[in-house]
């Protein structure tokens, strides 16, 4: 078998590979530099984006808080103004009520002082002598040492005895007048008490035998189309018991058939203005008022 031996020079290839390796290293360095630059740029971009997002978020939150503060501040200011107005209104009401109270109290104080003075004068007029004695003479007697000046009595023994008898008789006479006045006052008080007891009624339900005139109201009316007449009698219950009231109603029911009813145009004319006033004051429909007035005018007013 033939064998061939060739010698190949690899130096150019090695040189080229060395050149390629150098370029690859350069490219690797460039890629690493570019990667570092990209990483730095991404870091700067992320920092920029984060700072902008944070600034925008904080700005948004601050703006919302500022809006809420402004809204709440306006509400607080409006409520404060409203409270101030209500306070001023309450102060005005209090001042007006105070003025009214002072005016009314002064009026009533004046009124009651006048009543007290009139009552005092009337009480004093009941017995002038006794009250005059109690208010004037007693004070003079009690203060006689202050009103009288001290004097040196120089007189004879006979005149002293006579003057003492005169003074004693004068005191006895004044005492007798006072006793008579008090006796007259007590007797008049007893007479007035007896008259008052006779006039006043302590128990209105006391039944007494006698003739008494009282007003009663007899009404005759019908409530259906069959013209069934009903009779109702109303009397005052003051001063009468149930037995007396029932007896009066029974007597009136028995006597009502004997009464003669006649037409009275004068009373009807007197009642018509009052009836018109009631119709004008009523809140019913005008048609109902017209029918009511027509029914009243067509009715014949009868009296006993």
ABEGO torsion letter per residue (X at the ends): XBBBBBBBBAAAAAAAAAAAAAAAAAAAAAAAAAAAAAAAAAAAAAAAAAAAAAAAAAAAAAAAAAAAAAAAAAAAAAAAAAAAAAAAAAAAAAAAAAAAAAAAAAAAAAAAAAAAAAAAAAAAAABAAAAAAAAAAAAAAAAAAAABBBBBBBBBAAAAAAAAAAAAAAAAAAAAAAAAAAAAAAAAAAAAAAAAAAABBABAABBBBEBBBBBBBBBBBBABAAGBBBBBBBBBABGBBAAAAAAAAAAAAAAAAABBBBBBAAAAAAAAAAAAAAAAABABBAAAAAAAAAAAAABBBBBX
